[in-house]
Amino acid sequence: MKLGVFSPVFNNRTLEEALEFMKEHGGQAIELGTGGFPGTAHINPDELLADEKKLNDTLDLLKKYDIEIAAFSCHGNPVHPDKEIAAKFHSDFEKTCKLAQKANVHTIVTFSGCPGGSKDDKTPNWVTCPWPNDFSDILKYQWDEVLIPYWKKAAEYAKQYGIEKIAFEMHPGFCVYNPATLLKLREAVGDIIGANFDPSHLIWQGIDPVYAIRALKGAIYHFHAKDTKIDPINTKTNGVLDTKSYADEINRSWIFRSVGYGNDYAYWKDMISALRLCGYDGVISIEHEDSLMTPDEGLIKAMDFLKDVLIYESKGDMWWI
């Protein structure tokens, strides 16, 4: 395994400054935003695709600091019912595929997206229950008429540019939000589809990450290291479906935390061990969204915590048998 960082936490730094920070604190790989919600603060596909020298200079900079690219990330909603919004996210995905080929990157991280509830909708409609029957009808429309057809075409497009893995972050608000929905889309589209396993979005849903990792054996293509702290009082009072602002920490049922501040060493060691049991030995990419800490403090604490948790070396033979 390798210790990585997802680049938006460095949006106040240049790419070189970000790489210097990572090198100083033991980082080995960076997940770079190439559009969509992560933005293009450090690499811009439009610029790098148009200027080969600039692309080579960027790749040389990564080599200078001995930091590898873990993945390109263009999280978005390319099946948004507003055609203009969908087109922008789709364009970011296509440009990310083209840049990935030139940069020898084979994994793209994104969201599945969420369509509207019908062809006439203008906003996404995330369904959380099967009844009244309107909701089941919405799900059938979303999956059969929009989501599966879109990702079948998008997957074929990605393959043309050498993309081997499209890693969906399982995120509530989008159609793929848990192992069952990830596997449903993977079965329909093919094994180019897998998971960007981010436990923070699963924890508050009541999912045990170790169980989820085992359910997704062979289908985990990337990993986000982000924690969630459940507030027992607010959760037992109002449940986990919480639309209050992320800034209203004391009144929320749960908040995102830096790794180790939501759950302890044993919890994370179990998770990392489960990843290895299920064949994932890739990058553990820190996504810092802890509203109680500065970007630097939260990131440093997460990196220090994970250094004691990650399993870096190949397990080798069972010499004691």
Secondary structure as the mmCIF struct_conf table of DSSP 4:
data_model
#
loop_
_struct_conf.conf_type_id
_struct_conf.id
_struct_conf.beg_label_comp_id
_struct_conf.beg_label_asym_id
_struct_conf.beg_label_seq_id
_struct_conf.end_label_comp_id
_struct_conf.end_label_asym_id
_struct_conf.end_label_seq_id
STRN STRN1 LYS A 2 PHE A 6
HELX_RH_3T_P HELX_RH_3T_P1 SER A 7 PHE A 10
TURN_TY1_P TURN_TY1_P1 ASN A 11 ASN A 12
BEND BEND1 ARG A 13 ARG A 13
HELX_RH_AL_P HELX_RH_AL_P1 LEU A 15 GLU A 24
TURN_TY1_P TURN_TY1_P2 HIS A 25 GLY A 26
STRN STRN2 ALA A 29 GLY A 33
BEND BEND2 GLY A 35 GLY A 36
TURN_TY1_P TURN_TY1_P3 PHE A 37 PRO A 38
BEND BEND3 ALA A 41 HIS A 42
HELX_RH_AL_P HELX_RH_AL_P2 PRO A 45 ALA A 50
HELX_RH_AL_P HELX_RH_AL_P3 GLU A 52 LYS A 64
TURN_TY1_P TURN_TY1_P4 TYR A 65 ASP A 66
STRN STRN3 GLU A 68 SER A 73
TURN_TY1_P TURN_TY1_P5 PRO A 78 VAL A 79
BEND BEND4 PRO A 81 ASP A 82
HELX_RH_AL_P HELX_RH_AL_P4 LYS A 83 ALA A 103
TURN_TY1_P TURN_TY1_P6 ASN A 104 ASN A 104
STRN STRN4 THR A 107 THR A 110
BEND BEND5 GLY A 117 SER A 118
TURN_TY1_P TURN_TY1_P7 LYS A 119 ASP A 120
BEND BEND6 LYS A 122 THR A 123
BEND BEND7 PRO A 132 PRO A 132
HELX_RH_AL_P HELX_RH_AL_P5 ASN A 133 LYS A 140
HELX_RH_PI_P HELX_RH_PI_P1 TYR A 141 LEU A 147
HELX_RH_AL_P HELX_RH_AL_P6 ILE A 148 GLN A 160
TURN_TY1_P TURN_TY1_P8 TYR A 161 GLY A 162
STRN STRN5 LYS A 165 GLU A 169
TURN_TY1_P TURN_TY1_P9 PRO A 172 GLY A 173
BEND BEND8 PHE A 174 CYS A 175
BEND BEND9 ASN A 178 ASN A 178
HELX_RH_AL_P HELX_RH_AL_P7 PRO A 179 VAL A 189
TURN_TY1_P TURN_TY1_P10 ASP A 191 ILE A 192
STRN STRN6 ILE A 193 PHE A 197
HELX_RH_AL_P HELX_RH_AL_P8 PRO A 199 ILE A 203
TURN_TY1_P TURN_TY1_P11 TRP A 204 GLY A 206
HELX_RH_AL_P HELX_RH_AL_P9 PRO A 209 ALA A 215
TURN_TY1_P TURN_TY1_P12 LEU A 216 GLY A 218
STRN STRN7 ILE A 220 ALA A 225
STRN STRN8 ASP A 227 ILE A 230
HELX_RH_AL_P HELX_RH_AL_P10 PRO A 232 ASN A 238
BEND BEND10 VAL A 240 VAL A 240
BEND BEND11 LYS A 244 LYS A 244
TURN_TY1_P TURN_TY1_P13 TYR A 246 ALA A 247
HELX_RH_3T_P HELX_RH_3T_P2 GLU A 249 ASN A 251
BEND BEND12 ARG A 252 SER A 253
STRN STRN9 TRP A 254 ARG A 257
TURN_TY1_P TURN_TY1_P14 VAL A 259 GLY A 260
BEND BEND13 TYR A 261 ASN A 263
HELX_RH_AL_P HELX_RH_AL_P11 TYR A 265 LEU A 277
TURN_TY1_P TURN_TY1_P15 CYS A 278 GLY A 279
BEND BEND14 GLY A 282 GLY A 282
STRN STRN10 VAL A 283 ILE A 286
TURN_TY1_P TURN_TY1_P16 SER A 291 LEU A 292
BEND BEND15 MET A 293 MET A 293
HELX_RH_AL_P HELX_RH_AL_P12 PRO A 295 LYS A 307
TURN_TY1_P TURN_TY1_P17 ASP A 308 VAL A 309
BEND BEND16 GLU A 313 GLU A 313
TURN_TY1_P TURN_TY1_P18 TRP A 319 TRP A 320
#
